[in-house]
Amino acid sequence: MSEGRATLVCRNIPSLRESFNSSFTQTTDHEPLWKTARLSCTASGSRGNFACVSVAEKRYQREFEPTPAQLLEHPLAIAALVPKDAALFAAGAISGAAAKTVTAPLERIKLLMQTHGVRVGQGSAKKAIGFIQAITLIGKEEGIKGYWKGNLPQVIRVIPYSAVQLFAYETYKKLFRGKDGELSVIGRLAAGACAGMTSTFVTYPLDVLRLRLAVEPGCRTMSEVALNMLREEGFASFYFGLGPSLLGIAPYIAVNFCVFDLVKKSLPEKYQKRTEASLLTAVVSASLATITCYPLDTVRRQMQMRGTPYKTILDAFPVLYWSDSTADNAFG
């Protein structure tokens, strides 16, 4: 017994008209095939025609989109209507704020160690403060809440900083791509540096407010600090230390992005999308970037202080290098 081969053929029927019982929406890009064609099937030499064509409505619906009834029963299901990119950004902002809050005590201890020489005055015999001393000083003078002093402007800064940084990095990557469309190592460094400088410049006043709240006595709220700075030091005080900040944050972001991309691409393809690989890569890249740029961070913090004797980076580096607080300032 021979096997036949079926063939499906579509032919135009110019005289075909729609049924009175049908309803449809005319498309503008092309003539609907079901209005002007008939279907025929040929198998083993025999031929048959179809007397009718079924048309199904095509609906464009988001995946996991809740129905009105489900929204009434479970109002929180409205989160499914949020665009994916917006949801990812919101999740990143929340996780960043939570991370800053958890590590706020260590951050404030570091700030005290970095700025102790300026706070006690240049004439003091002891310009350094140790890790244990800083912990004891905060607990004794301010209690448990003191470890989180100045955390609010840092948390507020997370959202605009992350938004500007990610948008700027993608923009600069397009500018620095080669003719072949690939981004070289130098292009990654340049894109990361420019993105870091852009996000730092936009959010820098919040960084200064965070430092003033954390290390200066008598400061209670952000508004109080901001008004005092405007009244006593002028608007320029919100950008004290911007020079070393740009010099420090640019290589930090550049090294961070570059090492992260290079290390992740060097991994086998089956490991590149794993969470453990991304976490380990982020730790390595952030650690290398922090070690590289930490001295500039110390200079920036001391220049942000009220009454700082340093006007430029060249003023600060020699004093920090020859002072007995070099080790604490460099590795605090």
Disulfide bonds with the S-S distance in Angstrom:
none
